[in-house]
Amino acid sequence: MRNILITVMMLIVAALLFSGIIADDKDGLRAQIEQKGAAARDMIRSLEVE
């Protein structure tokens, strides 16, 4: 019973860490990747010859 409780608690902690670090809309890793991608896209678009 104790092993199951520890496993469930570890899964909850892992889910909370994931949502806080990766999936956070404002400061998370996903938001940073989207910002860098948008900056790269804008830089590439500025290089296009009109």
ABEGO torsion letter per residue (X at the ends): XAAAAAAAAAAAAAAAAAAAAAABAAABAAAAAAAAAAAAAAAAAAABBX
